[in-house]
């Protein structure tokens, strides 16, 4: 499983390769310099929204932070491979978070980010909504989810799906204080 400091190191390398200071990136993406420094050093486990903002601020796809090398031909991901390759994102320190297993690592020039995500129960019932440009599709593989989208809450069971505009503030979390597993496809224009 890639450590958070590997994702942070990739962000820092991309920022430095583009000759962008932490302050410039902060202005571009709306995160504080302290947040960026904590993510780059691996001190903080970032949620999906800050990583999307950083990717946009750096002019790259979200998957760039997770990929090793890029291929222009089809990419096949075997079950055993994606099980080993995951990154954890958490909304806050009390949140057990989400384990993202990338399904298209190394696919060059992709417009979608497909993941299998293990959704862990959260101790925090005060869910902070986030938003970013793009769209999301979620299919529940196991367990149950609650998806807050705007002012509505949707309960999804195994076999249910939802497709929504992610510019609307939203939050996805496990229902019934139990583990869930989803297939998610995220489109975020860059």
C-alpha positions as CSV (number, residue, x, y, z in Angstrom):
1,X,0.0,0.0,0.0
2,X,1.5,3.4,-1.0
3,X,2.1,5.5,2.1
4,X,0.6,9.0,2.3
5,X,4.1,10.4,2.2
6,X,4.6,8.8,-1.3
7,X,1.5,10.7,-2.6
8,X,2.8,13.8,-0.8
9,X,6.3,13.4,-2.3
10,X,4.8,13.1,-5.8
11,X,2.8,16.3,-5.2
12,X,6.0,18.1,-4.0
13,X,8.0,16.8,-7.0
14,X,5.4,17.9,-9.5
15,X,5.2,21.3,-7.8
16,X,9.0,21.8,-7.9
17,X,9.3,20.5,-11.5
18,X,6.8,23.3,-12.5
19,X,8.7,25.9,-10.4
20,X,5.6,26.6,-8.3
21,X,6.1,27.8,-4.7
22,X,3.8,26.5,-2.0
23,X,2.3,30.0,-1.7
24,X,1.6,30.1,-5.5
25,X,0.0,26.6,-5.3
26,X,-2.0,27.8,-2.3
27,X,-3.5,30.7,-4.3
28,X,-4.2,28.4,-7.3
29,X,-6.1,25.7,-5.3
30,X,-7.5,27.4,-2.2
31,X,-5.6,25.4,0.4
32,X,-3.5,27.0,3.0
33,X,0.3,26.7,2.7
34,X,0.3,24.7,6.0
35,X,-2.2,22.2,4.5
36,X,0.0,21.8,1.4
37,X,3.2,21.3,3.5
38,X,1.4,18.7,5.7
39,X,0.2,16.8,2.7
40,X,3.6,17.0,0.9
41,X,5.4,15.7,4.0
42,X,2.9,12.9,4.6
43,X,1.9,14.4,8.1
44,X,-1.7,14.8,7.0
45,X,-4.0,12.2,5.2
46,X,-5.8,14.3,2.6
47,X,-9.3,13.7,1.5
48,X,-10.3,13.5,-2.1
49,X,-11.3,17.1,-2.5
50,X,-8.0,18.7,-1.5
51,X,-6.2,16.2,-3.8
52,X,-8.4,17.2,-6.6
53,X,-7.8,20.9,-5.9
54,X,-4.0,20.2,-5.9
55,X,-4.2,18.3,-9.1
56,X,-6.1,21.1,-10.8
57,X,-3.7,23.7,-9.3
58,X,-0.8,21.7,-10.8
59,X,-2.6,21.0,-14.1
60,X,-2.6,17.2,-13.8
61,X,-5.1,14.4,-13.4
62,X,-5.8,13.1,-9.9
63,X,-4.4,9.7,-11.0
64,X,-1.0,11.3,-11.6
65,X,-0.5,11.2,-7.8
66,X,-1.1,7.4,-7.8
67,X,0.5,6.3,-11.0
68,X,4.1,5.1,-11.6
69,X,4.4,5.1,-15.4
70,X,1.9,5.9,-18.1
71,X,0.8,3.7,-20.9
72,X,-1.2,4.7,-24.0
73,X,-2.6,1.2,-24.6
74,X,-5.3,-0.5,-22.6
75,X,-4.5,-1.1,-18.9
76,X,-5.7,-4.4,-17.3
77,X,-5.8,-4.4,-13.5
78,X,-6.0,-7.9,-11.9
79,X,-7.9,-8.3,-8.6
80,X,-4.7,-9.1,-6.7
81,X,-3.0,-6.0,-8.0
82,X,-5.6,-3.5,-6.9
83,X,-5.9,-5.1,-3.6
84,X,-2.2,-4.4,-2.9
85,X,-2.3,-0.9,-4.3
86,X,-4.3,1.5,-2.2
87,X,-4.2,5.0,-0.7
88,X,-6.2,6.1,2.4
89,X,-8.0,9.4,2.4
90,X,-9.7,10.8,5.5
91,X,-12.0,13.8,6.0
92,X,-10.6,14.5,9.4
93,X,-8.5,13.0,12.2
94,X,-11.6,11.2,13.7
95,X,-12.5,9.6,10.4
96,X,-11.4,6.1,9.6
97,X,-11.6,7.2,6.0
98,X,-11.6,5.6,2.6
99,X,-9.2,3.1,1.1
100,X,-8.9,3.9,-2.7
101,X,-7.8,1.0,-4.9
102,X,-7.0,2.4,-8.3
103,X,-8.2,0.5,-11.3
104,X,-6.6,2.4,-14.1
105,X,-3.1,3.1,-12.8
106,X,-0.7,4.1,-15.5
107,X,-3.3,4.7,-18.2
108,X,-2.2,7.9,-20.0
109,X,-4.5,10.7,-20.9
110,X,-7.6,9.3,-19.1
111,X,-10.5,11.5,-18.3
112,X,-12.1,9.2,-15.7
113,X,-10.6,7.8,-12.4
114,X,-12.1,4.4,-11.6
115,X,-11.6,3.0,-8.1
116,X,-12.8,0.3,-5.8
117,X,-13.2,2.0,-2.4
118,X,-13.4,0.5,1.0
119,X,-15.6,2.8,3.1
120,X,-14.9,2.5,6.8
121,X,-17.4,3.5,9.5
122,X,-16.8,7.0,10.9
123,X,-16.8,8.0,14.5
124,X,-17.9,11.5,13.5
125,X,-21.6,12.1,12.7
126,X,-20.9,15.7,11.7
127,X,-20.1,15.1,8.0
128,X,-18.3,18.0,6.3
129,X,-19.6,18.3,2.7
130,X,-17.1,19.1,0.0
131,X,-17.3,19.9,-3.7
132,X,-15.2,19.9,-6.8
133,X,-15.7,20.2,-10.5
134,X,-16.8,17.1,-12.3
135,X,-19.1,14.1,-11.9
136,X,-19.1,10.9,-9.8
137,X,-20.7,7.5,-10.3
138,X,-20.9,5.1,-7.4
139,X,-22.1,1.5,-7.4
140,X,-22.4,-0.3,-4.1
141,X,-20.6,-3.7,-4.2
142,X,-21.1,-4.6,-0.5
143,X,-22.7,-3.0,2.5
144,X,-24.7,0.2,2.6
145,X,-23.8,3.9,2.1
146,X,-25.3,7.2,2.8
147,X,-24.7,9.9,0.3
148,X,-25.4,13.4,1.2
149,X,-25.8,15.5,-1.9
150,X,-26.9,19.1,-1.4
151,X,-29.8,19.1,1.1
152,X,-30.8,15.4,0.4
153,X,-29.5,12.2,1.8
154,X,-29.7,9.0,-0.2
155,X,-29.3,5.5,1.3
156,X,-27.8,3.0,-1.1
157,X,-27.7,-0.8,-0.5
158,X,-25.7,-3.5,-2.3
159,X,-26.5,-3.3,-6.0
160,X,-27.7,0.3,-5.9
161,X,-25.9,3.2,-7.7
162,X,-25.9,7.0,-7.9
163,X,-24.6,9.4,-10.4
164,X,-24.2,13.1,-9.5
165,X,-22.6,16.4,-10.2
166,X,-19.8,16.8,-7.7
167,X,-19.9,20.6,-7.8
168,X,-22.9,20.2,-5.5
169,X,-21.6,19.8,-1.9
170,X,-21.6,16.1,-1.0
171,X,-20.3,13.5,1.4
172,X,-20.1,9.7,1.1
173,X,-20.0,7.5,4.3
174,X,-20.7,4.0,5.4
175,X,-24.2,3.4,6.8
176,X,-25.2,1.4,9.9
177,X,-21.7,1.8,11.3
178,X,-20.5,-1.1,9.1
179,X,-17.9,-1.5,6.4
180,X,-19.0,-0.9,2.7
181,X,-17.3,-1.4,-0.6
182,X,-18.0,0.6,-3.7
183,X,-17.0,1.0,-7.3
184,X,-16.6,4.7,-8.0
185,X,-15.8,6.5,-11.2
186,X,-14.8,10.1,-10.9
187,X,-14.6,12.6,-13.7
188,X,-12.8,15.8,-12.9
189,X,-11.8,18.1,-15.8
190,X,-8.3,19.4,-15.7
